[in-house]
Amino acid sequence: MTALLKVDGLSRYFGGLAAVKDLSFELNAGEIVGLIGPNGAGKSTAFNVISGSLAPSAGRIQFAGQSIEGMRPSQVVRHGLARTFQSATVYPAATVQENLYRGALARFDVPIWAQIAQTASYRSALRKVREEVDEVLEITGLAPYRDDVAGALAYGHQKRIGVAIGLATRPRLLLLDEPAAGLNPEECAEFGCLLKTLRDRHEISLLFVEHHMALVMNTCEKIIVLVQGQKIAQGTPDEVRNNPAVIEAYLGVDEDAHG
């Protein structure tokens, strides 16, 4: 099976400090993969490099068989790889529906002159965007809130909006940076169900950073563990849970914080 995402020898240095060092892993189409590790392990830096927000210091990144290292985030999105951020990144004064247009319009490639002239191709593309936004609202359970102001909704709904914005770009792979941060246990369980639905029904592969171990262990088929910028383990949830190096470096440090 050809990997959808292949990261090979990826490193990112800040001055003389290696935030990520020689990271290699593969993610196949249809997989849900977790990237875990203690604070400062390099997880978000790895996300930033893979998604184009930071340039790699070394290494290769291939997505769907094409090298994407060094591409701008907008180019990476157009190739089918999107990401969300740790915070609930919404326009608080805009409606839920208007927020989703941010994602959908990221791949809106109709020339500006056609938009100004309101050509048939522009109107057709805009209709398609509207249909796709409606579909994402249904998928994420946000349809009842489409006309609500995003900033007035509960934090759990705002986190879903962040995911929905990513989905509106029509990704093949969605990177989620701490999607359960700030969610209560019930919201977290619902979020895990949403992630599995995205994979099972909508054929979207997922790679996510998360400290909530119940979500990681119950959702992922494969887990990658980073410590001080380096991969120390990779495997199934059971393999990672029982790995002595992982227990010593991460899971056993503060089980209450990560449970």
C-alpha positions as CSV (number, residue, x, y, z in Angstrom):
1,M,0.0,0.0,0.0
2,T,1.4,3.4,-1.0
3,A,1.4,5.8,1.9
4,L,-0.9,8.9,1.7
5,L,1.6,10.9,3.9
6,K,5.3,9.9,4.1
7,V,7.6,11.9,6.4
8,D,11.2,11.0,6.0
9,G,14.1,12.3,8.2
10,L,12.2,15.5,9.1
11,S,14.1,18.0,11.2
12,R,13.4,21.6,12.3
13,Y,16.0,23.6,14.1
14,F,15.6,27.0,15.9
15,G,19.1,28.3,16.2
16,G,21.0,25.3,17.7
17,L,17.9,23.7,19.2
18,A,16.3,20.8,17.4
19,A,12.5,21.1,18.0
20,V,12.1,18.1,15.7
21,K,14.9,15.7,14.8
22,D,15.0,13.0,12.2
23,L,11.3,12.2,12.4
24,S,10.0,9.5,10.0
25,F,6.6,7.9,9.8
26,E,3.9,6.9,7.3
27,L,0.1,7.4,7.3
28,N,-2.0,5.3,4.9
29,A,-5.3,6.4,3.4
30,G,-8.2,5.7,5.8
31,E,-6.0,5.7,9.0
32,I,-6.5,7.7,12.2
33,V,-3.1,8.3,13.7
34,G,-2.2,10.0,16.9
35,L,0.9,12.0,17.6
36,I,1.5,12.2,21.4
37,G,4.2,13.3,23.8
38,P,4.9,15.7,26.7
39,N,4.8,19.4,26.4
40,G,7.7,20.7,24.3
41,A,8.1,17.4,22.5
42,G,7.9,19.0,19.1
43,K,4.4,17.9,18.1
44,S,3.0,21.3,17.0
45,T,6.3,22.1,15.3
46,A,6.0,18.9,13.3
47,F,2.4,19.9,12.3
48,N,3.6,23.4,11.3
49,V,6.3,21.9,9.0
50,I,4.0,19.3,7.5
51,S,1.3,21.9,6.8
52,G,3.7,24.4,5.3
53,S,3.6,27.0,8.1
54,L,7.3,26.4,8.8
55,A,10.0,25.3,6.4
56,P,11.9,22.1,7.3
57,S,15.6,22.3,8.2
58,A,16.0,18.8,6.7
59,G,14.0,15.9,5.5
60,R,11.3,15.1,3.0
61,I,7.5,15.2,3.1
62,Q,5.4,13.4,0.5
63,F,1.7,13.7,0.2
64,A,-0.2,11.5,-2.3
65,G,3.2,10.8,-3.9
66,Q,4.2,14.4,-4.4
67,S,6.9,16.3,-2.5
68,I,5.3,19.2,-0.5
69,E,8.1,20.3,1.8
70,G,8.6,24.1,1.4
71,M,5.2,24.7,-0.1
72,R,3.1,27.5,1.3
73,P,0.1,26.5,3.4
74,S,-2.3,27.6,0.7
75,Q,-0.6,25.3,-1.8
76,V,-0.6,22.4,0.7
77,V,-4.4,22.9,1.2
78,R,-5.0,22.8,-2.5
79,H,-3.2,19.4,-2.6
80,G,-5.7,18.0,-0.1
81,L,-4.0,18.4,3.3
82,A,-5.6,20.8,5.8
83,R,-5.0,21.5,9.5
84,T,-6.7,23.0,12.5
85,F,-5.1,24.7,15.5
86,Q,-5.0,24.3,19.3
87,S,-7.4,27.1,20.0
88,A,-10.9,27.4,18.6
89,T,-9.9,29.5,15.6
90,V,-13.2,31.1,14.5
91,Y,-14.3,34.6,13.5
92,P,-16.3,35.2,16.6
93,A,-18.5,38.0,15.1
94,A,-19.3,35.9,12.0
95,T,-22.0,33.3,11.7
96,V,-21.1,29.6,11.7
97,Q,-21.9,29.4,8.0
98,E,-19.7,32.4,7.2
99,N,-16.9,30.8,9.1
100,L,-17.1,27.7,6.9
101,Y,-16.8,29.8,3.8
102,R,-13.2,30.6,5.0
103,G,-12.3,27.0,4.4
104,A,-14.3,26.5,1.2
105,L,-12.9,29.7,-0.4
106,A,-9.3,28.7,0.4
107,R,-9.4,26.5,-2.8
108,F,-11.7,28.9,-4.8
109,D,-9.6,29.2,-8.0
110,V,-12.0,31.4,-10.1
111,P,-10.0,34.3,-11.5
112,I,-10.7,37.7,-9.9
113,W,-11.9,39.2,-13.2
114,A,-14.6,36.4,-13.4
115,Q,-15.7,37.2,-9.8
116,I,-16.0,40.9,-10.6
117,A,-17.9,40.2,-13.9
118,Q,-20.1,37.6,-12.1
119,T,-19.5,35.1,-15.0
120,A,-21.4,31.8,-15.4
121,S,-18.3,29.9,-14.2
122,Y,-18.1,32.1,-11.1
123,R,-21.8,31.6,-10.3
124,S,-21.5,27.8,-10.9
125,A,-18.4,27.6,-8.6
126,L,-20.2,29.6,-5.9
127,R,-23.2,27.3,-6.0
128,K,-20.9,24.3,-5.5
129,V,-19.2,26.0,-2.6
130,R,-22.6,26.7,-1.0
131,E,-23.6,23.0,-1.4
132,E,-20.4,21.8,0.1
133,V,-20.7,24.2,3.1
134,D,-24.2,22.8,3.7
135,E,-22.9,19.3,3.6
136,V,-20.1,20.0,6.1
137,L,-22.7,21.7,8.4
138,E,-24.7,18.4,8.4
139,I,-21.6,16.2,8.8
140,T,-20.4,18.1,11.9
141,G,-23.8,18.5,13.5
142,L,-23.6,22.3,13.1
143,A,-26.6,22.7,10.7
144,P,-29.0,23.9,13.5
145,Y,-26.5,26.7,14.3
146,R,-25.6,27.8,10.8
147,D,-27.0,31.4,11.4
148,D,-25.8,31.7,14.9
149,V,-22.8,34.0,15.8
150,A,-19.9,31.7,16.3
151,G,-18.5,33.5,19.3
152,A,-21.8,33.1,21.2
153,L,-21.7,29.3,21.0
154,A,-20.3,26.9,23.6
155,Y,-16.6,26.1,23.4
156,G,-17.3,22.6,22.3
157,H,-19.3,23.9,19.3
158,Q,-16.5,26.3,18.5
159,K,-14.0,23.4,18.4
160,R,-16.4,21.7,15.9
161,I,-16.4,24.9,13.8
162,G,-12.6,24.7,13.6
163,V,-12.8,21.2,12.3
164,A,-15.6,22.1,9.9
165,I,-13.5,24.9,8.4
166,G,-10.8,22.4,7.7
167,L,-13.4,20.0,6.2
168,A,-14.7,22.7,3.9
169,T,-11.4,22.7,2.1
170,R,-12.3,19.1,1.0
171,P,-9.1,17.5,2.4
172,R,-8.0,13.9,2.0
173,L,-6.0,14.3,5.2
174,L,-6.9,16.5,8.1
175,L,-4.4,17.5,10.8
176,L,-6.0,18.3,14.1
177,D,-3.9,20.1,16.8
178,E,-5.3,19.2,20.3
179,P,-8.9,19.0,19.2
180,A,-10.2,17.9,22.6
181,A,-8.4,20.7,24.6
182,G,-11.0,22.4,26.8
183,L,-13.7,19.8,26.2
184,N,-15.5,18.0,29.1
185,P,-15.6,14.2,29.1
186,E,-19.0,14.0,27.3
187,E,-17.9,16.5,24.6
188,C,-14.7,14.5,24.2
189,A,-16.5,11.3,23.7
190,E,-18.8,12.9,21.1
191,F,-15.7,14.3,19.4
192,G,-14.2,10.9,19.1
193,C,-17.4,9.6,17.4
194,L,-17.2,12.5,15.0
195,L,-13.6,11.6,14.0
196,K,-14.6,8.0,13.3
197,T,-17.5,9.2,11.3
198,L,-15.3,11.4,9.2
199,R,-13.0,8.4,8.4
200,D,-15.7,5.7,8.0
201,R,-18.3,7.6,6.1
202,H,-16.5,10.4,4.4
203,E,-13.1,8.7,3.6
204,I,-11.0,11.4,5.4
205,S,-7.7,10.3,6.9
206,L,-6.8,11.9,10.2
207,L,-3.6,12.8,12.1
208,F,-4.0,14.5,15.4
209,V,-2.0,15.8,18.4
210,E,-3.7,15.2,21.7
211,H,-3.0,15.0,25.4
212,H,-6.4,13.4,26.2
213,M,-5.3,9.8,26.3
214,A,-8.8,8.3,26.4
215,L,-9.5,9.9,23.0
216,V,-6.2,8.8,21.5
217,M,-6.4,5.2,22.7
218,N,-10.1,4.8,21.7
219,T,-9.8,6.4,18.3
220,C,-6.4,5.8,16.8
221,E,-5.2,2.7,15.0
222,K,-1.6,3.9,15.2
223,I,0.2,6.2,17.6
224,I,3.5,8.0,17.3
225,V,5.3,9.1,20.4
226,L,7.7,12.1,20.4
227,V,10.0,13.1,23.3
228,Q,12.4,16.1,23.0
229,G,11.7,16.2,19.2
230,Q,12.5,12.6,18.5
231,K,10.3,9.6,17.9
232,I,10.8,7.0,20.7
233,A,7.9,4.6,19.8
234,Q,5.3,3.8,17.2
235,G,2.6,1.2,17.3
236,T,-1.0,0.3,18.1
237,P,-2.6,1.7,21.2
238,D,-1.9,-1.5,23.2
239,E,1.7,-1.5,22.1
240,V,2.3,2.1,23.0
241,R,0.4,1.8,26.3
242,N,2.6,-1.1,27.4
243,N,5.9,0.3,26.0
244,P,8.3,0.8,28.9
245,A,10.1,3.8,27.3
246,V,6.7,5.5,26.7
247,I,5.6,4.9,30.3
248,E,8.8,6.3,31.7
249,A,9.0,9.3,29.4
250,Y,5.4,10.3,29.1
251,L,2.4,8.1,30.3
252,G,3.8,7.4,33.7
253,V,4.8,11.0,34.5
254,D,1.4,12.3,35.4
255,E,-1.4,9.8,34.6
256,D,-4.1,12.0,36.0
257,A,-3.2,14.8,33.6
258,H,-3.3,12.5,30.6
259,G,-6.1,10.2,31.5
